[in-house]
Amino acid sequence: MRGLRLGLALALSCVASGAARAEISGNVVRVGVLNDISGIFQDTNGMGSVEAARMAAEDFNGGGKGIKVEIVYADHQNKADVGSAIVRKWLDVDGVDAVVDVPNSAVGLTINSLLRDSRMTFLASSTASSDLTGKACSRNTIQWVNDAWATGNSTAAAMMARGGKEWYFITVNFALGQGIEAEATNYIEKHGGKVLGSAKHPLNTPDFASLLLQAQNSKAKVIGLANAGGDTVNAVKQAAEFGLQQSGQTMVAFLLFINDVHGMGLKVGQGLQLFEAFYWDMDENTRAFAKRFAARPGVNGKMPSGNQAGVYASTLAYLNAVAATGSDHARDAVPEMKKFKGKDKLFGDVTIRQDGRVIHPMYLFEVKKPEESKYPYDYYKLVSTIPADQAFRPVADGGCSLVK
């Protein structure tokens, strides 16, 4: 009898444990959008990312189960310590269940480390460091949109296929730029090209004159801008003043978005090559999303960037996983997300690998000439498509401990 009672107690304990495991903490799923609201990424991310997350929550609509969703947000100011303090408070005090967005690789890698083995999910939809799915991979992290490996390798491959074998880099001197330059250089040199030089600059640099002169004097066929946001915009504007592209050199931006092109204008940006995961004018689904986004309060008619589209897609994917498992805990939601393989309305054919990398096609675009643009935000023409299975680092090459 005693053995029977003990067995029954253990069985009930397991049932109770399973029930406790699959639950929504506080009866509400809280998603925290963490990004740069006031600095160089405010147009590509900023409050537009917050609206994208809100759109995902609205489209989720309770997941058919009446699940409540709350979107919160904060500005990490491009500082790892600030971002870490915000997320620690979200984790320990505010009951936030997932962090999404996080442009700036230094901030993203810090958050990735902080949330490892916690209950929170990290939806790194704007963090470009490929270490997130490599040596720093975590069971809590899913990386959407872009990364340094894809940007460096695929952009270099596409440009070299068009004759761009000699390169010069203008690189922002932090993890993002260094990672992109290293990946691109590795590809270029392995495939018979040459890197003739590199000039480094700090984040948020106003004057690129000396760096552009060095690039021009190098006579490199391709000038690679391994930076992002306002830095890329300033470099392209000043390059136009130098007449750099008219001299036969081609500029390629590794991380540039539609918002940046809008800010610089087609007269300045025309002919620029850039690498994107998303373009609002690709098909009916992307156009429908973009028009809804542009009509949101505070967006002021702007079309979404790839990063903002990534916030929407990753937030919705996470919420769908919560609905499927009945739990907002990372140990339940993330494995459920990794089961997905199919069509995403914004990113096309999507698979989520065991290392946390979301696989989807990538695209090389050229910025149109002013006379080629027929309507607002009609800025890109497609040069080439990189299939999903070629666009990202092979899973076996990343060194992720999660890959069996």
Buried (B, 14 or more C-beta within 10 A) or exposed (E): EEEEEEEEEEEEEEEEEEEEEEBBBEEEBBBBBBBBBEBBBBBBBBBBBBBBBBBBBEBBEEBEEEBEBBBBBBBBBBBBEBBBBBBEEBBEEBBBBBBBBBBBBBBBBBBBEBBBEBBBBBBBBBBBBBBBBBEBBBBBBBBBBBBBBBBBBBBBBBBBEBEBBBBBBBBBBBBBBBBBBBBBBBBBEEEEBBBBBBBBBEBBBEEBEEBBEBBBEBEBBBBBBBBBBBBBBBBBBBBBEBEBBEEEBBBBBBBBBBBBBBBBBBEBBBBBBBBBBBBBBBEEBBEEBBEBBBEBEEBEEBBBBBBBBBBBBBBBBBBBBBBBBBBBBBBBBBEBBBEBEEEBBBBBBBBBBBBBBBBBBBBBBBBBEEEEBEEEBBBBEEBBBBEBEBBBBEBEEBBBEBBE
